[in-house]
């Protein structure tokens, strides 16, 4: 099935804000080419505006660089320095979508990622989890992007 606004049960156009209690920004990087280090950013925000069609939708996100957490304080401190993120000089990483394109059962999210003052185009592959109404009567949408 091709993912479109018409094929998503409960799809509505509007502005959605991230629920930080049920969201995460994580990463995994190779260390010395023999292992992987996993981590996350503790402080972030995102807004998704869904249009009448998926192609008319947009995403904007901001991540606080100093909130990096790999579970090792010494490494996290080093990541905040000019050797890596330079958190004092560049406190945030941002993403702003430029296009959203359905591709079969996924969504490709093209956009500009800015890190350390440098902006480069990236494409995230999104997986839509669905839309539901929680026990408090609030409409919630779920998904992830890699």
Residue frames as a rotation matrix with the C-alpha (Angstrom) as fourth column:
UNK 1
0.581 0.814 0.000 0.00
0.814 -0.581 0.000 0.00
0.000 0.000 -1.000 0.00
UNK 2
-0.370 -0.644 0.670 1.26
0.587 -0.721 -0.369 3.46
0.721 0.257 0.644 -0.83
UNK 3
-0.253 0.198 -0.947 1.19
0.898 -0.317 -0.306 5.80
-0.360 -0.928 -0.097 2.15
UNK 4
-0.602 0.161 0.782 -0.92
0.307 -0.857 0.413 8.90
0.737 0.489 0.467 1.45
UNK 5
-0.857 0.358 0.371 -3.12
-0.515 -0.567 -0.642 11.14
-0.019 -0.742 0.670 3.57
UNK 6
0.054 0.955 -0.293 -6.13
-0.930 0.155 0.333 9.24
0.364 0.254 0.896 2.21
UNK 7
0.219 0.002 -0.976 -4.73
-0.063 0.998 -0.012 5.84
0.974 0.064 0.218 3.29
UNK 8
-0.839 -0.526 -0.140 -3.91
0.136 0.047 -0.990 6.87
0.527 -0.849 0.032 6.90
UNK 9
0.109 0.930 -0.352 -6.87
0.728 0.166 0.665 6.23
0.677 -0.329 -0.659 9.22
UNK 10
0.562 0.247 -0.789 -7.60
0.786 -0.456 0.417 9.35
-0.257 -0.855 -0.451 11.26
UNK 11
-0.510 -0.819 0.264 -5.31
0.860 -0.486 0.155 11.65
0.002 0.306 0.952 9.24
UNK 12
0.731 0.666 -0.145 -6.07
0.663 -0.745 -0.078 15.32
-0.160 -0.039 -0.986 9.84
UNK 13
0.029 -0.680 0.733 -4.33
0.558 -0.597 -0.576 18.47
0.829 0.426 0.362 8.68
UNK 14
0.945 0.278 0.173 -2.95
0.033 -0.607 0.794 20.61
0.325 -0.745 -0.583 11.48
UNK 15
0.072 -0.934 0.351 -0.01
-0.619 -0.318 -0.718 21.45
0.782 -0.165 -0.601 13.72
UNK 16
0.855 0.098 -0.510 1.43
0.241 0.795 0.557 18.73
0.459 -0.599 0.656 15.95
UNK 17
0.297 -0.790 0.536 3.97
-0.860 -0.465 -0.209 19.31
0.414 -0.399 -0.818 18.71
UNK 18
-0.229 -0.510 -0.829 6.28
-0.122 0.860 -0.496 16.66
0.966 -0.013 -0.259 20.04
UNK 19
0.873 0.422 0.244 5.53
-0.339 0.167 0.926 14.88
0.350 -0.891 0.289 23.30
UNK 20
0.016 -0.998 0.058 8.98
-0.799 -0.047 -0.600 14.79
0.601 -0.037 -0.798 24.96
UNK 21
-0.050 0.004 0.999 7.90
-0.860 0.508 -0.045 12.16
-0.508 -0.861 -0.022 27.50
UNK 22
0.531 0.318 0.786 7.24
0.058 0.911 -0.407 9.71
-0.845 0.262 0.466 24.66
UNK 23
0.966 -0.258 0.002 9.93
-0.043 -0.168 -0.985 10.82
0.255 0.951 -0.173 22.19
UNK 24
0.503 -0.863 -0.046 13.68
0.228 0.081 0.970 10.56
-0.834 -0.498 0.238 21.83
UNK 25
0.822 -0.446 -0.354 16.56
-0.520 -0.333 -0.786 11.76
0.233 0.831 -0.506 19.69
UNK 26
0.641 -0.570 0.514 19.18
-0.049 0.638 0.768 9.01
-0.766 -0.518 0.381 19.60
UNK 27
0.573 -0.523 -0.631 22.35
-0.788 -0.140 -0.599 8.21
0.225 0.841 -0.492 17.68
UNK 28
0.759 -0.462 0.459 24.85
0.201 0.837 0.510 5.44
-0.619 -0.295 0.728 17.15
UNK 29
0.694 -0.608 -0.386 28.41
-0.704 -0.461 -0.541 6.03
0.151 0.647 -0.747 15.91
UNK 30
0.724 -0.551 -0.414 31.37
0.405 0.826 -0.392 3.77
0.558 0.116 0.821 15.23
UNK 31
0.782 -0.548 0.296 34.18
-0.588 -0.495 0.639 3.98
-0.204 -0.674 -0.710 17.78
UNK 32
-0.162 -0.971 0.175 37.67
-0.712 0.238 0.661 2.97
-0.684 -0.017 -0.730 16.64
UNK 33
-0.182 0.191 -0.965 35.98
-0.930 0.284 0.232 1.08
0.319 0.939 0.126 13.76
UNK 34
-0.815 -0.187 -0.549 35.34
-0.085 0.975 -0.206 -1.89
0.574 -0.121 -0.810 16.08
UNK 35
-0.585 0.655 -0.479 32.37
0.789 0.323 -0.523 -0.96
-0.188 -0.684 -0.705 18.24
UNK 36
-0.164 0.614 0.772 29.40
0.430 -0.659 0.617 1.36
0.888 0.433 -0.156 18.40
UNK 37
-0.917 0.007 -0.399 28.70
0.355 -0.444 -0.823 4.10
-0.182 -0.896 0.404 20.91
UNK 38
-0.140 0.939 0.313 25.04
0.747 -0.107 0.657 4.91
0.650 0.326 -0.686 21.43
UNK 39
-0.863 -0.117 -0.492 23.68
0.440 -0.654 -0.616 8.08
-0.250 -0.748 0.615 22.91
UNK 40
0.128 0.937 0.324 20.85
0.958 -0.201 0.202 10.54
0.255 0.285 -0.924 22.99
UNK 41
-0.809 -0.180 0.559 20.06
0.074 -0.976 -0.206 14.20
0.583 -0.126 0.803 23.32
UNK 42
-0.652 0.521 -0.551 17.94
0.740 0.279 -0.612 14.92
-0.165 -0.807 -0.567 26.39
UNK 43
-0.112 0.584 -0.804 16.53
0.190 -0.782 -0.594 18.31
-0.975 -0.219 -0.023 25.29
UNK 44
-0.955 -0.111 0.274 14.80
0.280 -0.045 0.959 18.79
-0.094 0.993 0.074 21.94
UNK 45
-0.160 0.932 -0.326 11.66
-0.129 -0.347 -0.929 20.14
-0.979 -0.106 0.176 20.33
UNK 46
-0.964 -0.098 0.249 9.86
0.227 0.191 0.955 19.51
-0.141 0.977 -0.162 17.06
UNK 47
-0.134 0.941 -0.310 6.77
-0.397 -0.337 -0.853 20.64
-0.908 0.008 0.419 15.24
UNK 48
-0.853 0.013 0.522 5.07
0.445 0.541 0.713 18.78
-0.274 0.841 -0.467 12.41
UNK 49
-0.300 0.786 -0.540 2.54
-0.611 -0.593 -0.524 20.57
-0.733 0.173 0.658 10.24
UNK 50
-0.616 0.181 0.767 0.40
0.525 0.820 0.229 18.13
-0.587 0.543 -0.600 8.31
UNK 51
-0.756 0.316 -0.573 -1.10
-0.578 -0.734 0.358 19.51
-0.308 0.602 0.737 5.14
UNK 52
0.353 0.931 -0.092 -4.10
-0.829 0.265 -0.493 18.34
-0.435 0.250 0.865 3.16
UNK 53
0.870 -0.220 -0.440 -1.63
-0.078 0.822 -0.565 15.95
0.486 0.526 0.698 1.50
UNK 54
0.680 -0.690 -0.247 1.61
0.622 0.365 0.693 14.49
-0.388 -0.625 0.677 2.83
UNK 55
-0.071 -0.738 0.671 3.53
0.950 -0.256 -0.181 16.53
0.305 0.624 0.719 0.25
UNK 56
0.238 0.242 0.941 2.10
0.083 -0.970 0.228 19.73
0.968 0.024 -0.251 1.78
UNK 57
0.940 0.094 -0.329 3.43
0.315 0.136 0.939 18.82
0.133 -0.986 0.099 5.23
UNK 58
0.259 -0.892 0.372 6.56
-0.266 -0.436 -0.860 20.06
0.929 0.124 -0.350 7.00
UNK 59
0.714 -0.166 -0.680 8.83
0.664 0.471 0.581 19.31
0.224 -0.866 0.447 9.95
UNK 60
0.258 -0.701 0.665 11.02
-0.369 -0.707 -0.603 21.59
0.893 -0.090 -0.441 12.06
UNK 61
0.817 -0.051 -0.575 13.20
0.493 0.579 0.649 20.36
0.300 -0.814 0.498 14.93
UNK 62
0.314 -0.741 0.593 15.77
-0.608 -0.637 -0.474 21.80
0.729 -0.212 -0.651 17.33
UNK 63
0.674 -0.217 -0.706 18.18
0.544 0.793 0.276 19.83
0.500 -0.570 0.652 19.52
UNK 64
0.816 -0.440 0.375 20.14
-0.574 -0.690 0.440 21.30
0.065 -0.575 -0.816 22.43
UNK 65
0.359 -0.764 -0.537 23.71
-0.238 0.481 -0.844 20.10
0.903 0.430 -0.009 21.87
UNK 66
-0.480 -0.612 0.628 24.77
-0.736 -0.108 -0.668 20.38
0.477 -0.783 -0.399 25.53
UNK 67
0.282 0.683 0.674 22.12
-0.914 0.405 -0.029 17.79
-0.293 -0.607 0.739 26.40
UNK 68
0.177 -0.283 -0.943 24.15
-0.594 0.733 -0.332 14.99
0.785 0.619 -0.039 24.76
UNK 69
0.207 -0.049 0.977 24.21
-0.899 0.383 0.210 11.85
-0.385 -0.922 0.035 26.92
UNK 70
0.089 -0.254 -0.963 26.15
-0.624 0.740 -0.253 8.68
0.777 0.623 -0.092 26.12
UNK 71
0.908 0.304 -0.288 26.06
0.033 0.633 0.773 7.41
0.418 -0.712 0.565 29.68
UNK 72
0.210 -0.897 -0.389 29.67
0.977 0.205 0.057 8.43
0.029 -0.392 0.919 30.33
UNK 73
0.826 0.240 -0.509 30.16
0.362 -0.920 0.153 11.94
-0.432 -0.311 -0.847 31.74
UNK 74
-0.066 -0.944 -0.323 33.78
0.063 -0.327 0.943 12.27
-0.996 0.042 0.081 30.60
UNK 75
-0.637 -0.104 0.764 32.92
0.723 0.262 0.639 11.36
-0.266 0.960 -0.092 27.02
UNK 76
0.412 0.877 0.247 29.88
0.910 -0.409 -0.066 13.65
0.043 0.252 -0.967 27.06
UNK 77
0.594 -0.282 -0.753 32.04
0.158 -0.877 0.453 16.55
-0.789 -0.388 -0.477 28.24
UNK 78
-0.534 -0.842 0.071 34.51
0.177 -0.029 0.984 15.87
-0.827 0.538 0.164 25.44
UNK 79
-0.318 0.501 0.805 31.69
0.947 0.209 0.244 15.73
-0.045 0.840 -0.541 22.87
UNK 80
0.710 0.642 -0.290 30.60
0.651 -0.755 -0.080 19.22
-0.270 -0.132 -0.954 23.97
UNK 81
0.081 -0.785 -0.614 34.06
0.161 -0.597 0.786 20.69
-0.984 -0.162 0.078 23.24
UNK 82
0.347 -0.058 -0.936 35.41
-0.779 -0.574 -0.253 22.11
-0.523 0.817 -0.244 19.99
UNK 83
-0.763 -0.615 0.200 36.82
-0.431 0.715 0.550 18.66
-0.482 0.333 -0.810 19.15
UNK 84
-0.715 0.584 0.384 33.27
0.674 0.721 0.159 17.60
-0.184 0.372 -0.910 18.30
UNK 85
0.123 0.953 0.276 30.06
0.981 -0.159 0.110 19.63
0.148 0.257 -0.955 18.72
UNK 86
-0.846 -0.464 0.262 31.43
0.403 -0.879 -0.255 22.96
0.349 -0.111 0.931 20.08
UNK 87
-0.041 0.957 -0.288 28.30
0.950 0.127 0.285 23.35
0.310 -0.262 -0.914 22.19
UNK 88
-0.136 -0.036 -0.990 29.31
0.630 -0.774 -0.058 26.75
-0.765 -0.632 0.128 23.63
UNK 89
-0.810 -0.270 -0.521 29.66
-0.185 -0.725 0.664 28.29
-0.557 0.634 0.537 20.17
UNK 90
-0.618 0.616 -0.489 26.88
-0.536 0.124 0.835 26.31
0.575 0.778 0.254 18.44
UNK 91
-0.737 0.242 0.631 24.30
-0.580 0.251 -0.775 25.44
-0.346 -0.937 -0.045 21.12
UNK 92
0.216 0.901 0.377 21.69
-0.415 0.434 -0.800 23.91
-0.884 0.016 0.468 18.83
UNK 93
-0.945 -0.221 0.242 21.32
0.111 0.479 0.871 21.55
-0.308 0.850 -0.428 15.91
UNK 94
-0.156 0.938 -0.311 18.33
-0.523 -0.345 -0.779 22.27
-0.838 0.041 0.544 13.69
UNK 95
-0.832 0.042 0.553 16.42
0.460 0.609 0.646 20.51
-0.310 0.792 -0.527 10.96
UNK 96
-0.165 0.804 -0.571 13.92
-0.487 -0.570 -0.662 22.12
-0.858 0.168 0.486 8.59
UNK 97
-0.113 0.175 0.978 12.20
0.607 0.792 -0.071 20.00
-0.787 0.586 -0.195 5.95
UNK 98
-0.650 -0.099 -0.753 12.18
-0.485 -0.709 0.512 21.12
-0.585 0.698 0.413 2.34
UNK 99
-0.201 0.626 -0.754 10.02
-0.834 0.294 0.467 18.29
0.513 0.723 0.463 0.95
UNK 100
-0.418 0.168 0.893 8.08
-0.526 0.757 -0.388 15.29
-0.741 -0.632 -0.227 2.18
UNK 101
-0.245 0.213 -0.946 7.55
-0.921 0.252 0.296 12.46
0.302 0.944 0.134 -0.28
UNK 102
0.506 0.432 0.746 5.62
-0.619 0.784 -0.034 9.24
-0.600 -0.445 0.665 0.20
UNK 103
-0.314 -0.568 -0.761 7.51
-0.882 0.471 0.012 6.15
0.352 0.675 -0.648 -0.95
UNK 104
-0.364 0.324 -0.873 5.43
0.114 0.946 0.304 2.98
0.924 0.011 -0.381 -0.66
UNK 105
0.562 0.637 -0.527 4.80
0.571 0.162 0.805 2.46
0.598 -0.753 -0.273 3.06
UNK 106
-0.124 -0.661 -0.740 7.43
0.932 -0.334 0.142 5.02
-0.341 -0.672 0.657 4.15
UNK 107
0.954 0.290 0.081 7.88
0.301 -0.907 -0.296 8.76
-0.012 0.307 -0.952 3.89
UNK 108
-0.081 -0.986 0.147 11.09
0.968 -0.113 -0.224 10.43
0.237 0.124 0.964 2.73
UNK 109
0.865 0.317 -0.389 11.74
0.443 -0.846 0.296 13.70
-0.236 -0.429 -0.872 4.53
UNK 110
0.034 -0.838 0.544 14.20
0.843 -0.268 -0.466 15.94
0.536 0.475 0.698 2.71
UNK 111
0.944 0.328 -0.031 15.58
0.299 -0.811 0.503 18.92
0.140 -0.484 -0.864 4.55
UNK 112
0.209 -0.867 0.451 18.42
-0.143 -0.484 -0.864 21.07
0.967 0.116 -0.225 5.78
UNK 113
0.765 -0.104 -0.635 20.34
0.621 0.377 0.687 19.92
0.168 -0.920 0.353 8.86
UNK 114
0.426 -0.623 0.656 22.47
-0.294 -0.781 -0.550 22.58
0.856 0.042 -0.516 10.54
UNK 115
0.878 -0.286 -0.384 25.23
0.478 0.466 0.745 21.50
-0.034 -0.837 0.546 12.92
UNK 116
0.016 -0.908 -0.419 28.22
0.725 -0.278 0.630 23.60
-0.689 -0.313 0.654 14.03
UNK 117
0.039 0.073 -0.997 27.02
-0.258 -0.963 -0.081 26.41
-0.965 0.261 -0.018 11.77
UNK 118
-0.875 -0.329 -0.356 27.15
-0.436 0.214 0.874 24.24
-0.211 0.920 -0.331 8.65
UNK 119
0.155 0.977 0.143 23.95
-0.594 0.208 -0.777 23.39
-0.790 0.036 0.613 6.79
UNK 120
-0.888 -0.392 -0.240 23.77
-0.434 0.543 0.719 20.31
-0.152 0.743 -0.652 4.59
UNK 121
0.060 0.933 -0.354 20.89
-0.947 0.166 0.277 18.56
0.317 0.318 0.894 2.84
UNK 122
-0.911 -0.231 0.343 19.81
-0.340 0.890 -0.304 15.24
-0.235 -0.394 -0.889 4.35
UNK 123
-0.129 0.897 -0.424 17.00
-0.684 0.229 0.693 12.79
0.718 0.379 0.584 3.74
UNK 124
-0.688 0.045 0.725 15.36
-0.611 0.503 -0.611 10.92
-0.392 -0.863 -0.318 6.60
UNK 125
-0.621 0.560 -0.548 13.32
-0.059 0.664 0.745 7.79
0.782 0.495 -0.380 6.05
UNK 126
-0.600 0.485 0.636 10.14
-0.799 -0.322 -0.508 8.08
-0.042 -0.813 0.581 8.09
UNK 127
-0.760 0.454 -0.465 7.93
0.337 0.887 0.316 5.31
0.555 0.084 -0.827 9.33
UNK 128
-0.403 0.713 0.574 4.41
-0.719 -0.634 0.284 6.32
0.566 -0.298 0.768 10.30
UNK 129
-0.999 -0.027 -0.019 3.06
-0.007 0.731 -0.682 4.54
0.032 -0.682 -0.731 13.38
UNK 130
-0.328 0.944 0.015 -0.52
0.773 0.260 0.579 5.75
0.543 0.202 -0.815 13.19
UNK 131
-0.681 0.278 0.677 -3.01
-0.444 -0.892 -0.081 8.09
0.582 -0.356 0.731 14.82
UNK 132
-0.295 0.606 -0.739 -5.12
0.715 0.653 0.250 7.32
0.634 -0.455 -0.625 17.88
UNK 133
0.211 0.399 0.893 -7.07
-0.449 -0.771 0.451 9.02
0.868 -0.496 0.017 20.64
UNK 134
-0.758 -0.579 -0.300 -5.65
0.010 0.450 -0.893 8.45
0.652 -0.680 -0.335 24.12
UNK 135
-0.327 0.617 -0.716 -7.57
0.885 0.466 -0.003 7.87
0.331 -0.635 -0.698 27.34
UNK 136
-0.473 0.105 -0.875 -7.78
0.493 -0.792 -0.361 11.63
-0.731 -0.602 0.323 27.92
UNK 137
0.584 0.792 0.180 -9.45
0.544 -0.217 -0.811 12.31
-0.603 0.571 -0.557 24.56
UNK 138
0.280 -0.580 -0.765 -6.28
-0.558 -0.746 0.362 13.76
-0.781 0.326 -0.533 22.98
UNK 139
0.999 0.033 -0.003 -5.42
-0.019 0.501 -0.865 12.83
-0.027 0.865 0.501 19.42
UNK 140
0.258 -0.960 0.109 -1.87
-0.449 -0.019 0.893 11.44
-0.855 -0.279 -0.437 19.17
UNK 141
0.907 -0.121 -0.402 0.25
-0.340 0.352 -0.872 10.51
0.247 0.928 0.278 16.15
UNK 142
0.514 -0.763 0.392 3.34
-0.207 0.333 0.920 8.35
-0.833 -0.554 0.014 16.21
UNK 143
0.961 -0.278 0.010 6.27
0.089 0.274 -0.958 7.78
0.263 0.921 0.288 13.93
UNK 144
0.455 -0.880 -0.138 10.03
0.187 -0.057 0.981 7.74
-0.871 -0.472 0.138 13.64
UNK 145
0.953 -0.245 -0.177 12.69
-0.249 -0.307 -0.918 8.89
0.171 0.920 -0.354 11.22
UNK 146
0.514 -0.841 0.171 16.19
0.395 0.409 0.823 7.57
-0.762 -0.355 0.542 10.60
